[in-house]
Each structure stands twice: as structure tokens, then as C-alpha cells.
């Protein structure tokens, strides 16, 4: 990935966008710190599809969702018992 200082990305936005489309994701830096990434739309859509569903999406689905929210039996860790004296 090519890194662009924010001033260059702003001043040469068309070139920045063309580089993203032809070469892939482009990183934007501010004061030398990686701050943002410009990605081609096809990559973004692929990432969106691969992402886990949001809580809103889970709650609005018609299918059972308890298997995703409850850990399998015997897998949960328990706190050690404490004594009250």
C-alpha cells in the first residue's frame, strides 16, 4: 500500500483516487501517523459481506439467534467461590 500525506491526498485527489482503483488500497497519513485508508468499492463491498452482522441485524432476523448469543455448555468460565466470614 502506498502512503500519502494528507496534504498530497487533498492536492492530488484525482491521482490519489486513480492509484486506489489501479493499485489497491491507499493509506493517508497525518503528521506521519497512518490515519485512514481509501479502498476500491469492490474491496469495500467484499469486506462488508464478510463482516459479522450487527446487533440490529441479529435482532431483526426471522431465524433463531440464541445459538449465536449463548456460549456452548461447559465452555463458560466460572468465578471461584468466595467465603463470607
PDB file of N, CA, C and O in Angstrom:
ATOM      1  N   UNK A   1       0.843  -1.183   0.000  1.00  0.00           N
ATOM      2  CA  UNK A   1       0.000   0.000   0.000  1.00  0.00           C
ATOM      3  C   UNK A   1       0.885   1.242   0.000  1.00  0.00           C
ATOM      4  O   UNK A   1       1.858   1.337   0.747  1.00  0.00           O
ATOM      5  N   UNK A   2       0.530   2.162  -0.832  1.00  0.00           N
ATOM      6  CA  UNK A   2       1.237   3.423  -0.901  1.00  0.00           C
ATOM      7  C   UNK A   2       0.693   4.349   0.175  1.00  0.00           C
ATOM      8  O   UNK A   2      -0.504   4.347   0.462  1.00  0.00           O
ATOM      9  N   UNK A   3       1.570   5.131   0.761  1.00  0.00           N
ATOM     10  CA  UNK A   3       1.179   6.050   1.821  1.00  0.00           C
ATOM     11  C   UNK A   3       1.207   7.484   1.288  1.00  0.00           C
ATOM     12  O   UNK A   3       2.171   7.899   0.646  1.00  0.00           O
ATOM     13  N   UNK A   4       0.137   8.233   1.564  1.00  0.00           N
ATOM     14  CA  UNK A   4       0.007   9.615   1.108  1.00  0.00           C
ATOM     15  C   UNK A   4      -0.155  10.537   2.309  1.00  0.00           C
ATOM     16  O   UNK A   4      -1.037  10.312   3.138  1.00  0.00           O
ATOM     17  N   UNK A   5       0.684  11.578   2.421  1.00  0.00           N
ATOM     18  CA  UNK A   5       0.404  12.608   3.433  1.00  0.00           C
ATOM     19  C   UNK A   5      -0.926  13.287   3.089  1.00  0.00           C
ATOM     20  O   UNK A   5      -1.265  13.428   1.914  1.00  0.00           O
ATOM     21  N   UNK A   6      -1.654  13.692   4.080  1.00  0.00           N
ATOM     22  CA  UNK A   6      -2.987  14.256   3.852  1.00  0.00           C
ATOM     23  C   UNK A   6      -2.938  15.452   2.897  1.00  0.00           C
ATOM     24  O   UNK A   6      -3.855  15.631   2.095  1.00  0.00           O
ATOM     25  N   UNK A   7      -1.887  16.271   2.967  1.00  0.00           N
ATOM     26  CA  UNK A   7      -1.784  17.431   2.072  1.00  0.00           C
ATOM     27  C   UNK A   7      -1.690  16.974   0.621  1.00  0.00           C
ATOM     28  O   UNK A   7      -2.327  17.567  -0.250  1.00  0.00           O
ATOM     29  N   UNK A   8      -0.905  15.924   0.341  1.00  0.00           N
ATOM     30  CA  UNK A   8      -0.784  15.414  -1.025  1.00  0.00           C
ATOM     31  C   UNK A   8      -2.085  14.775  -1.498  1.00  0.00           C
ATOM     32  O   UNK A   8      -2.487  14.954  -2.648  1.00  0.00           O
ATOM     33  N   UNK A   9      -2.738  14.035  -0.618  1.00  0.00           N
ATOM     34  CA  UNK A   9      -4.006  13.392  -0.987  1.00  0.00           C
ATOM     35  C   UNK A   9      -5.049  14.438  -1.353  1.00  0.00           C
ATOM     36  O   UNK A   9      -5.825  14.246  -2.289  1.00  0.00           O
ATOM     37  N   UNK A  10      -5.068  15.546  -0.615  1.00  0.00           N
ATOM     38  CA  UNK A  10      -6.018  16.622  -0.915  1.00  0.00           C
ATOM     39  C   UNK A  10      -5.660  17.349  -2.204  1.00  0.00           C
ATOM     40  O   UNK A  10      -6.526  17.616  -3.037  1.00  0.00           O
ATOM     41  N   UNK A  11      -4.384  17.664  -2.360  1.00  0.00           N
ATOM     42  CA  UNK A  11      -3.957  18.444  -3.522  1.00  0.00           C
ATOM     43  C   UNK A  11      -4.030  17.640  -4.819  1.00  0.00           C
ATOM     44  O   UNK A  11      -4.275  18.200  -5.888  1.00  0.00           O
ATOM     45  N   UNK A  12      -3.818  16.328  -4.721  1.00  0.00           N
ATOM     46  CA  UNK A  12      -3.785  15.477  -5.918  1.00  0.00           C
ATOM     47  C   UNK A  12      -4.840  14.379  -5.800  1.00  0.00           C
ATOM     48  O   UNK A  12      -4.546  13.204  -6.021  1.00  0.00           O
ATOM     49  N   UNK A  13      -6.066  14.764  -5.452  1.00  0.00           N
ATOM     50  CA  UNK A  13      -7.102  13.778  -5.173  1.00  0.00           C
ATOM     51  C   UNK A  13      -7.390  12.868  -6.363  1.00  0.00           C
ATOM     52  O   UNK A  13      -7.579  11.666  -6.180  1.00  0.00           O
ATOM     53  N   UNK A  14      -7.427  13.413  -7.574  1.00  0.00           N
ATOM     54  CA  UNK A  14      -7.706  12.574  -8.751  1.00  0.00           C
ATOM     55  C   UNK A  14      -6.643  11.498  -8.909  1.00  0.00           C
ATOM     56  O   UNK A  14      -6.962  10.345  -9.202  1.00  0.00           O
ATOM     57  N   UNK A  15      -5.389  11.868  -8.717  1.00  0.00           N
ATOM     58  CA  UNK A  15      -4.300  10.898  -8.805  1.00  0.00           C
ATOM     59  C   UNK A  15      -4.396   9.878  -7.665  1.00  0.00           C
ATOM     60  O   UNK A  15      -4.155   8.687  -7.862  1.00  0.00           O
ATOM     61  N   UNK A  16      -4.750  10.363  -6.475  1.00  0.00           N
ATOM     62  CA  UNK A  16      -4.950   9.517  -5.290  1.00  0.00           C
ATOM     63  C   UNK A  16      -6.040   8.479  -5.566  1.00  0.00           C
ATOM     64  O   UNK A  16      -5.867   7.295  -5.274  1.00  0.00           O
ATOM     65  N   UNK A  17      -7.157   8.928  -6.127  1.00  0.00           N
ATOM     66  CA  UNK A  17      -8.272   8.046  -6.453  1.00  0.00           C
ATOM     67  C   UNK A  17      -7.898   7.051  -7.548  1.00  0.00           C
ATOM     68  O   UNK A  17      -8.232   5.870  -7.456  1.00  0.00           O
ATOM     69  N   UNK A  18      -7.205   7.525  -8.585  1.00  0.00           N
ATOM     70  CA  UNK A  18      -6.768   6.628  -9.664  1.00  0.00           C
ATOM     71  C   UNK A  18      -5.823   5.553  -9.130  1.00  0.00           C
ATOM     72  O   UNK A  18      -5.915   4.392  -9.530  1.00  0.00           O
ATOM     73  N   UNK A  19      -4.918   5.930  -8.233  1.00  0.00           N
ATOM     74  CA  UNK A  19      -3.989   4.956  -7.649  1.00  0.00           C
ATOM     75  C   UNK A  19      -4.755   3.913  -6.857  1.00  0.00           C
ATOM     76  O   UNK A  19      -4.405   2.733  -6.881  1.00  0.00           O
ATOM     77  N   UNK A  20      -5.786   4.334  -6.164  1.00  0.00           N
ATOM     78  CA  UNK A  20      -6.611   3.397  -5.397  1.00  0.00           C
ATOM     79  C   UNK A  20      -7.273   2.390  -6.322  1.00  0.00           C
ATOM     80  O   UNK A  20      -7.268   1.192  -6.042  1.00  0.00           O
ATOM     81  N   UNK A  21      -7.841   2.865  -7.420  1.00  0.00           N
ATOM     82  CA  UNK A  21      -8.550   1.990  -8.351  1.00  0.00           C
ATOM     83  C   UNK A  21      -7.586   1.041  -9.056  1.00  0.00           C
ATOM     84  O   UNK A  21      -7.903  -0.133  -9.244  1.00  0.00           O
ATOM     85  N   UNK A  22      -6.415   1.535  -9.446  1.00  0.00           N
ATOM     86  CA  UNK A  22      -5.496   0.698 -10.220  1.00  0.00           C
ATOM     87  C   UNK A  22      -4.558  -0.149  -9.356  1.00  0.00           C
ATOM     88  O   UNK A  22      -4.193  -1.256  -9.752  1.00  0.00           O
ATOM     89  N   UNK A  23      -4.164   0.353  -8.186  1.00  0.00           N
ATOM     90  CA  UNK A  23      -3.163  -0.340  -7.372  1.00  0.00           C
ATOM     91  C   UNK A  23      -3.712  -0.943  -6.083  1.00  0.00           C
ATOM     92  O   UNK A  23      -3.047  -1.762  -5.449  1.00  0.00           O
ATOM     93  N   UNK A  24      -4.903  -0.548  -5.698  1.00  0.00           N
ATOM     94  CA  UNK A  24      -5.475  -1.068  -4.456  1.00  0.00           C
ATOM     95  C   UNK A  24      -5.482  -0.022  -3.359  1.00  0.00           C
ATOM     96  O   UNK A  24      -5.260   1.159  -3.626  1.00  0.00           O
ATOM     97  N   UNK A  25      -5.734  -0.440  -2.132  1.00  0.00           N
ATOM     98  CA  UNK A  25      -5.881   0.494  -1.014  1.00  0.00           C
ATOM     99  C   UNK A  25      -4.706   1.461  -0.871  1.00  0.00           C
ATOM    100  O   UNK A  25      -3.551   1.097  -1.093  1.00  0.00           O
ATOM    101  N   UNK A  26      -5.028   2.702  -0.496  1.00  0.00           N
ATOM    102  CA  UNK A  26      -4.041   3.760  -0.300  1.00  0.00           C
ATOM    103  C   UNK A  26      -4.197   4.305   1.120  1.00  0.00           C
ATOM    104  O   UNK A  26      -5.308   4.596   1.564  1.00  0.00           O
ATOM    105  N   UNK A  27      -3.084   4.438   1.819  1.00  0.00           N
ATOM    106  CA  UNK A  27      -3.093   4.906   3.202  1.00  0.00           C
ATOM    107  C   UNK A  27      -2.878   6.412   3.228  1.00  0.00           C
ATOM    108  O   UNK A  27      -2.047   6.937   2.488  1.00  0.00           O
ATOM    109  N   UNK A  28      -3.626   7.106   4.079  1.00  0.00           N
ATOM    110  CA  UNK A  28      -3.448   8.538   4.286  1.00  0.00           C
ATOM    111  C   UNK A  28      -2.813   8.732   5.656  1.00  0.00           C
ATOM    112  O   UNK A  28      -3.253   8.148   6.646  1.00  0.00           O
ATOM    113  N   UNK A  29      -1.772   9.560   5.700  1.00  0.00           N
ATOM    114  CA  UNK A  29      -1.109   9.834   6.974  1.00  0.00           C
ATOM    115  C   UNK A  29      -1.302  11.291   7.355  1.00  0.00           C
ATOM    116  O   UNK A  29      -1.394  12.169   6.496  1.00  0.00           O
ATOM    117  N   UNK A  30      -1.359  11.530   8.645  1.00  0.00           N
ATOM    118  CA  UNK A  30      -1.416  12.884   9.181  1.00  0.00           C
ATOM    119  C   UNK A  30      -0.288  12.992  10.202  1.00  0.00           C
ATOM    120  O   UNK A  30      -0.261  12.270  11.198  1.00  0.00           O
ATOM    121  N   UNK A  31       0.634  13.901   9.937  1.00  0.00           N
ATOM    122  CA  UNK A  31       1.820  14.079  10.785  1.00  0.00           C
ATOM    123  C   UNK A  31       2.594  12.772  10.955  1.00  0.00           C
ATOM    124  O   UNK A  31       3.127  12.483  12.027  1.00  0.00           O
ATOM    125  N   UNK A  32       2.644  11.991   9.878  1.00  0.00           N
ATOM    126  CA  UNK A  32       3.400  10.745   9.880  1.00  0.00           C
ATOM    127  C   UNK A  32       2.687   9.546  10.485  1.00  0.00           C
ATOM    128  O   UNK A  32       3.250   8.452  10.524  1.00  0.00           O
ATOM    129  N   UNK A  33       1.457   9.731  10.959  1.00  0.00           N
ATOM    130  CA  UNK A  33       0.695   8.643  11.583  1.00  0.00           C
ATOM    131  C   UNK A  33      -0.393   8.175  10.617  1.00  0.00           C
ATOM    132  O   UNK A  33      -1.171   8.983  10.109  1.00  0.00           O
ATOM    133  N   UNK A  34      -0.442   6.849  10.365  1.00  0.00           N
ATOM    134  CA  UNK A  34      -1.480   6.304   9.490  1.00  0.00           C
ATOM    135  C   UNK A  34      -2.844   6.611  10.088  1.00  0.00           C
ATOM    136  O   UNK A  34      -3.120   6.273  11.239  1.00  0.00           O
ATOM    137  N   UNK A  35      -3.703   7.261   9.288  1.00  0.00           N
ATOM    138  CA  UNK A  35      -4.970   7.767   9.800  1.00  0.00           C
ATOM    139  C   UNK A  35      -6.183   7.169   9.112  1.00  0.00           C
ATOM    140  O   UNK A  35      -7.199   6.910   9.757  1.00  0.00           O
ATOM    141  N   UNK A  36      -6.086   6.944   7.794  1.00  0.00           N
ATOM    142  CA  UNK A  36      -7.241   6.463   7.034  1.00  0.00           C
ATOM    143  C   UNK A  36      -6.762   5.650   5.844  1.00  0.00           C
ATOM    144  O   UNK A  36      -5.585   5.672   5.486  1.00  0.00           O
ATOM    145  N   UNK A  37      -7.708   4.928   5.235  1.00  0.00           N
ATOM    146  CA  UNK A  37      -7.406   4.131   4.045  1.00  0.00           C
ATOM    147  C   UNK A  37      -8.509   4.360   3.025  1.00  0.00           C
ATOM    148  O   UNK A  37      -9.694   4.331   3.355  1.00  0.00           O
ATOM    149  N   UNK A  38      -8.103   4.589   1.780  1.00  0.00           N
ATOM    150  CA  UNK A  38      -9.053   4.652   0.681  1.00  0.00           C
ATOM    151  C   UNK A  38      -8.976   3.315  -0.033  1.00  0.00           C
ATOM    152  O   UNK A  38      -7.906   2.912  -0.491  1.00  0.00           O
ATOM    153  N   UNK A  39     -10.118   2.619  -0.132  1.00  0.00           N
ATOM    154  CA  UNK A  39     -10.141   1.292  -0.756  1.00  0.00           C
ATOM    155  C   UNK A  39     -11.094   1.314  -1.950  1.00  0.00           C
ATOM    156  O   UNK A  39     -12.076   2.056  -1.947  1.00  0.00           O
ATOM    157  N   UNK A  40     -10.808   0.506  -2.964  1.00  0.00           N
ATOM    158  CA  UNK A  40     -11.736   0.403  -4.098  1.00  0.00           C
ATOM    159  C   UNK A  40     -13.096  -0.125  -3.625  1.00  0.00           C
ATOM    160  O   UNK A  40     -13.172  -0.883  -2.658  1.00  0.00           O
ATOM    161  N   UNK A  41     -14.141   0.273  -4.299  1.00  0.00           N
ATOM    162  CA  UNK A  41     -15.500  -0.079  -3.890  1.00  0.00           C
ATOM    163  C   UNK A  41     -15.722  -1.588  -3.871  1.00  0.00           C
ATOM    164  O   UNK A  41     -16.445  -2.085  -3.007  1.00  0.00           O
ATOM    165  N   UNK A  42     -15.125  -2.325  -4.795  1.00  0.00           N
ATOM    166  CA  UNK A  42     -15.300  -3.783  -4.805  1.00  0.00           C
ATOM    167  C   UNK A  42     -14.706  -4.410  -3.544  1.00  0.00           C
ATOM    168  O   UNK A  42     -15.297  -5.326  -2.971  1.00  0.00           O
ATOM    169  N   UNK A  43     -13.542  -3.923  -3.109  1.00  0.00           N
ATOM    170  CA  UNK A  43     -12.941  -4.413  -1.866  1.00  0.00           C
ATOM    171  C   UNK A  43     -13.833  -4.084  -0.673  1.00  0.00           C
ATOM    172  O   UNK A  43     -14.030  -4.912   0.216  1.00  0.00           O
ATOM    173  N   UNK A  44     -14.369  -2.862  -0.666  1.00  0.00           N
ATOM    174  CA  UNK A  44     -15.233  -2.436   0.440  1.00  0.00           C
ATOM    175  C   UNK A  44     -16.481  -3.321   0.520  1.00  0.00           C
ATOM    176  O   UNK A  44     -16.868  -3.755   1.605  1.00  0.00           O
ATOM    177  N   UNK A  45     -17.093  -3.579  -0.600  1.00  0.00           N
ATOM    178  CA  UNK A  45     -18.299  -4.427  -0.603  1.00  0.00           C
ATOM    179  C   UNK A  45     -17.977  -5.841  -0.134  1.00  0.00           C
ATOM    180  O   UNK A  45     -18.759  -6.444   0.601  1.00  0.00           O
ATOM    181  N   UNK A  46     -16.827  -6.373  -0.553  1.00  0.00           N
ATOM    182  CA  UNK A  46     -16.407  -7.709  -0.116  1.00  0.00           C
ATOM    183  C   UNK A  46     -16.185  -7.716   1.400  1.00  0.00           C
ATOM    184  O   UNK A  46     -16.560  -8.676   2.074  1.00  0.00           O
ATOM    185  N   UNK A  47     -15.587  -6.671   1.931  1.00  0.00           N
ATOM    186  CA  UNK A  47     -15.376  -6.581   3.378  1.00  0.00           C
ATOM    187  C   UNK A  47     -16.704  -6.473   4.123  1.00  0.00           C
ATOM    188  O   UNK A  47     -16.865  -7.056   5.195  1.00  0.00           O
ATOM    189  N   UNK A  48     -17.644  -5.738   3.564  1.00  0.00           N
ATOM    190  CA  UNK A  48     -18.955  -5.592   4.206  1.00  0.00           C
ATOM    191  C   UNK A  48     -19.690  -6.920   4.279  1.00  0.00           C
ATOM    192  O   UNK A  48     -20.321  -7.226   5.291  1.00  0.00           O
ATOM    193  N   UNK A  49     -19.613  -7.709   3.217  1.00  0.00           N
ATOM    194  CA  UNK A  49     -20.279  -9.012   3.183  1.00  0.00           C
ATOM    195  C   UNK A  49     -19.635  -9.958   4.185  1.00  0.00           C
ATOM    196  O   UNK A  49     -20.323 -10.744   4.836  1.00  0.00           O
ATOM    197  N   UNK A  50     -18.310  -9.881   4.308  1.00  0.00           N
ATOM    198  CA  UNK A  50     -17.589 -10.777   5.207  1.00  0.00           C
ATOM    199  C   UNK A  50     -17.716 -10.377   6.676  1.00  0.00           C
ATOM    200  O   UNK A  50     -17.422 -11.182   7.560  1.00  0.00           O
ATOM    201  N   UNK A  51     -18.145  -9.157   6.944  1.00  0.00           N
ATOM    202  CA  UNK A  51     -18.243  -8.674   8.329  1.00  0.00           C
ATOM    203  C   UNK A  51     -19.348  -9.408   9.081  1.00  0.00           C
ATOM    204  O   UNK A  51     -20.331  -9.858   8.492  1.00  0.00           O
ATOM    205  N   UNK A  52     -19.167  -9.518  10.380  1.00  0.00           N
ATOM    206  CA  UNK A  52     -20.203 -10.139  11.206  1.00  0.00           C
ATOM    207  C   UNK A  52     -21.432  -9.238  11.232  1.00  0.00           C
ATOM    208  O   UNK A  52     -21.309  -8.022  11.090  1.00  0.00           O
ATOM    209  N   UNK A  53     -22.602  -9.813  11.410  1.00  0.00           N
ATOM    210  CA  UNK A  53     -23.811  -8.980  11.453  1.00  0.00           C
ATOM    211  C   UNK A  53     -23.814  -8.084  12.687  1.00  0.00           C
ATOM    212  O   UNK A  53     -23.269  -8.438  13.733  1.00  0.00           O
ATOM    213  N   UNK A  54     -24.436  -6.923  12.543  1.00  0.00           N
ATOM    214  CA  UNK A  54     -24.558  -6.008  13.672  1.00  0.00           C
ATOM    215  C   UNK A  54     -25.649  -6.510  14.621  1.00  0.00           C
ATOM    216  O   UNK A  54     -26.435  -7.387  14.262  1.00  0.00           O
ATOM    217  N   UNK A  55     -25.693  -5.961  15.810  1.00  0.00           N
ATOM    218  CA  UNK A  55     -26.728  -6.334  16.772  1.00  0.00           C
ATOM    219  C   UNK A  55     -28.110  -6.045  16.192  1.00  0.00           C
ATOM    220  O   UNK A  55     -29.035  -6.839  16.367  1.00  0.00           O
ATOM    221  N   UNK A  56     -28.253  -4.927  15.509  1.00  0.00           N
ATOM    222  CA  UNK A  56     -29.541  -4.585  14.894  1.00  0.00           C
ATOM    223  C   UNK A  56     -29.946  -5.654  13.884  1.00  0.00           C
ATOM    224  O   UNK A  56     -31.095  -6.093  13.869  1.00  0.00           O
ATOM    225  N   UNK A  57     -28.997  -6.073  13.037  1.00  0.00           N
ATOM    226  CA  UNK A  57     -29.310  -7.106  12.044  1.00  0.00           C
ATOM    227  C   UNK A  57     -29.695  -8.417  12.721  1.00  0.00           C
ATOM    228  O   UNK A  57     -30.619  -9.096  12.274  1.00  0.00           O
ATOM    229  N   UNK A  58     -28.995  -8.778  13.796  1.00  0.00           N
ATOM    230  CA  UNK A  58     -29.332 -10.013  14.512  1.00  0.00           C
ATOM    231  C   UNK A  58     -30.731  -9.958  15.103  1.00  0.00           C
ATOM    232  O   UNK A  58     -31.482 -10.930  15.022  1.00  0.00           O
ATOM    233  N   UNK A  59     -31.082  -8.825  15.697  1.00  0.00           N
ATOM    234  CA  UNK A  59     -32.392  -8.696  16.337  1.00  0.00           C
ATOM    235  C   UNK A  59     -33.537  -8.652  15.329  1.00  0.00           C
ATOM    236  O   UNK A  59     -34.661  -9.037  15.653  1.00  0.00           O
ATOM    237  N   UNK A  60     -33.269  -8.195  14.134  1.00  0.00           N
ATOM    238  CA  UNK A  60     -34.332  -8.083  13.135  1.00  0.00           C
ATOM    239  C   UNK A  60     -34.486  -9.322  12.260  1.00  0.00           C
ATOM    240  O   UNK A  60     -35.399  -9.371  11.436  1.00  0.00           O
ATOM    241  N   UNK A  61     -33.624 -10.321  12.413  1.00  0.00           N
ATOM    242  CA  UNK A  61     -33.756 -11.523  11.591  1.00  0.00           C
ATOM    243  C   UNK A  61     -34.910 -12.386  12.079  1.00  0.00           C
ATOM    244  O   UNK A  61     -35.282 -12.350  13.252  1.00  0.00           O
ATOM    245  N   UNK A  62     -35.467 -13.162  11.156  1.00  0.00           N
ATOM    246  CA  UNK A  62     -36.564 -14.060  11.491  1.00  0.00           C
ATOM    247  C   UNK A  62     -36.074 -15.392  12.036  1.00  0.00           C
ATOM    248  O   UNK A  62     -36.846 -16.119  12.662  1.00  0.00           O
ATOM    249  N   UNK A  63     -34.830 -15.722  11.816  1.00  0.00           N
ATOM    250  CA  UNK A  63     -34.299 -17.017  12.235  1.00  0.00           C
ATOM    251  C   UNK A  63     -33.894 -16.985  13.703  1.00  0.00           C
ATOM    252  O   UNK A  63     -33.690 -15.921  14.288  1.00  0.00           O
ATOM    253  N   UNK A  64     -33.784 -18.168  14.278  1.00  0.00           N
ATOM    254  CA  UNK A  64     -33.370 -18.260  15.675  1.00  0.00           C
ATOM    255  C   UNK A  64     -31.964 -17.710  15.819  1.00  0.00           C
ATOM    256  O   UNK A  64     -31.098 -17.953  14.979  1.00  0.00           O
ATOM    257  N   UNK A  65     -31.752 -16.975  16.882  1.00  0.00           N
ATOM    258  CA  UNK A  65     -30.451 -16.365  17.064  1.00  0.00           C
ATOM    259  C   UNK A  65     -29.831 -16.687  18.416  1.00  0.00           C
ATOM    260  O   UNK A  65     -28.774 -16.156  18.757  1.00  0.00           O
ATOM    261  N   UNK A  66     -30.476 -17.547  19.182  1.00  0.00           N
ATOM    262  CA  UNK A  66     -29.944 -17.848  20.506  1.00  0.00           C
ATOM    263  C   UNK A  66     -28.654 -18.632  20.447  1.00  0.00           C
ATOM    264  O   UNK A  66     -27.825 -18.516  21.350  1.00  0.00           O
ATOM    265  N   UNK A  67     -28.459 -19.433  19.400  1.00  0.00           N
ATOM    266  CA  UNK A  67     -27.225 -20.204  19.303  1.00  0.00           C
ATOM    267  C   UNK A  67     -26.013 -19.301  19.099  1.00  0.00           C
ATOM    268  O   UNK A  67     -24.893 -19.703  19.415  1.00  0.00           O
ATOM    269  N   UNK A  68     -26.210 -18.088  18.579  1.00  0.00           N
ATOM    270  CA  UNK A  68     -25.103 -17.161  18.378  1.00  0.00           C
ATOM    271  C   UNK A  68     -24.821 -16.342  19.636  1.00  0.00           C
ATOM    272  O   UNK A  68     -23.706 -15.849  19.809  1.00  0.00           O
ATOM    273  N   UNK A  69     -25.792 -16.194  20.498  1.00  0.00           N
ATOM    274  CA  UNK A  69     -25.640 -15.325  21.656  1.00  0.00           C
ATOM    275  C   UNK A  69     -25.231 -16.064  22.930  1.00  0.00           C
ATOM    276  O   UNK A  69     -24.655 -15.463  23.837  1.00  0.00           O
ATOM    277  N   UNK A  70     -25.524 -17.358  23.004  1.00  0.00           N
ATOM    278  CA  UNK A  70     -25.246 -18.126  24.206  1.00  0.00           C
ATOM    279  C   UNK A  70     -24.042 -19.031  23.962  1.00  0.00           C
ATOM    280  O   UNK A  70     -24.027 -19.769  22.978  1.00  0.00           O
ATOM    281  N   UNK A  71     -23.027 -18.993  24.838  1.00  0.00           N
ATOM    282  CA  UNK A  71     -21.869 -19.872  24.620  1.00  0.00           C
ATOM    283  C   UNK A  71     -22.270 -21.331  24.812  1.00  0.00           C
ATOM    284  O   UNK A  71     -23.213 -21.620  25.549  1.00  0.00           O
ATOM    285  N   UNK A  72     -21.565 -22.251  24.159  1.00  0.00           N
ATOM    286  CA  UNK A  72     -21.873 -23.675  24.316  1.00  0.00           C
ATOM    287  C   UNK A  72     -21.721 -24.100  25.783  1.00  0.00           C
ATOM    288  O   UNK A  72     -20.898 -23.554  26.518  1.00  0.00           O
ATOM    289  N   UNK A  73     -22.528 -25.079  26.189  1.00  0.00           N
ATOM    290  CA  UNK A  73     -22.478 -25.553  27.571  1.00  0.00           C
ATOM    291  C   UNK A  73     -21.106 -26.115  27.890  1.00  0.00           C
ATOM    292  O   UNK A  73     -20.472 -26.769  27.062  1.00  0.00           O
ATOM    293  N   UNK A  74     -20.665 -25.846  29.106  1.00  0.00           N
ATOM    294  CA  UNK A  74     -19.398 -26.360  29.570  1.00  0.00           C
ATOM    295  C   UNK A  74     -18.211 -25.524  29.128  1.00  0.00           C
ATOM    296  O   UNK A  74     -17.080 -25.799  29.530  1.00  0.00           O
ATOM    297  N   UNK A  75     -18.439 -24.533  28.329  1.00  0.00           N
ATOM    298  CA  UNK A  75     -17.336 -23.695  27.844  1.00  0.00           C
ATOM    299  C   UNK A  75     -17.180 -22.414  28.660  1.00  0.00           C
ATOM    300  O   UNK A  75     -16.124 -21.782  28.628  1.00  0.00           O
ATOM    301  N   UNK A  76     -18.214 -22.034  29.383  1.00  0.00           N
ATOM    302  CA  UNK A  76     -18.150 -20.798  30.150  1.00  0.00           C
ATOM    303  C   UNK A  76     -17.265 -20.973  31.380  1.00  0.00           C
ATOM    304  O   UNK A  76     -17.276 -22.025  32.019  1.00  0.00           O
ATOM    305  N   UNK A  77     -16.504 -19.942  31.701  1.00  0.00           N
ATOM    306  CA  UNK A  77     -15.679 -19.994  32.898  1.00  0.00           C
ATOM    307  C   UNK A  77     -16.461 -19.429  34.067  1.00  0.00           C
ATOM    308  O   UNK A  77     -17.260 -18.505  33.914  1.00  0.00           O
ATOM    309  N   UNK A  78     -16.222 -19.991  35.217  1.00  0.00           N
ATOM    310  CA  UNK A  78     -16.918 -19.514  36.419  1.00  0.00           C
ATOM    311  C   UNK A  78     -15.917 -18.905  37.361  1.00  0.00           C
ATOM    312  O   UNK A  78     -14.749 -19.291  37.392  1.00  0.00           O
ATOM    313  N   UNK A  79     -16.394 -17.936  38.138  1.00  0.00           N
ATOM    314  CA  UNK A  79     -15.553 -17.339  39.154  1.00  0.00           C
ATOM    315  C   UNK A  79     -15.425 -18.307  40.323  1.00  0.00           C
ATOM    316  O   UNK A  79     -16.361 -19.043  40.634  1.00  0.00           O
ATOM    317  N   UNK A  80     -14.267 -18.303  40.964  1.00  0.00           N
ATOM    318  CA  UNK A  80     -14.122 -19.174  42.123  1.00  0.00           C
ATOM    319  C   UNK A  80     -15.043 -18.696  43.249  1.00  0.00           C
ATOM    320  O   UNK A  80     -15.278 -17.498  43.414  1.00  0.00           O
ATOM    321  N   UNK A  81     -15.552 -19.643  44.007  1.00  0.00           N
ATOM    322  CA  UNK A  81     -16.450 -19.313  45.119  1.00  0.00           C
ATOM    323  C   UNK A  81     -15.677 -18.551  46.178  1.00  0.00           C
ATOM    324  O   UNK A  81     -14.522 -18.861  46.468  1.00  0.00           O
ATOM    325  N   UNK A  82     -16.320 -17.565  46.743  1.00  0.00           N
ATOM    326  CA  UNK A  82     -15.710 -16.791  47.835  1.00  0.00           C
ATOM    327  C   UNK A  82     -16.456 -17.080  49.119  1.00  0.00           C
ATOM    328  O   UNK A  82     -17.664 -17.315  49.115  1.00  0.00           O
ATOM    329  N   UNK A  83     -15.731 -17.060  50.201  1.00  0.00           N
ATOM    330  CA  UNK A  83     -16.345 -17.313  51.502  1.00  0.00           C
ATOM    331  C   UNK A  83     -16.647 -16.001  52.197  1.00  0.00           C
ATOM    332  O   UNK A  83     -15.856 -15.059  52.156  1.00  0.00           O
ATOM    333  N   UNK A  84     -17.769 -15.958  52.816  1.00  0.00           N
ATOM    334  CA  UNK A  84     -18.129 -14.801  53.639  1.00  0.00           C
ATOM    335  C   UNK A  84     -17.888 -15.161  55.084  1.00  0.00           C
ATOM    336  O   UNK A  84     -18.456 -16.135  55.579  1.00  0.00           O
ATOM    337  N   UNK A  85     -17.084 -14.424  55.753  1.00  0.00           N
ATOM    338  CA  UNK A  85     -16.813 -14.728  57.166  1.00  0.00           C
ATOM    339  C   UNK A  85     -17.220 -13.601  58.051  1.00  0.00           C
ATOM    340  O   UNK A  85     -17.064 -13.685  59.269  1.00  0.00           O
TER     341      UNK A  85
END
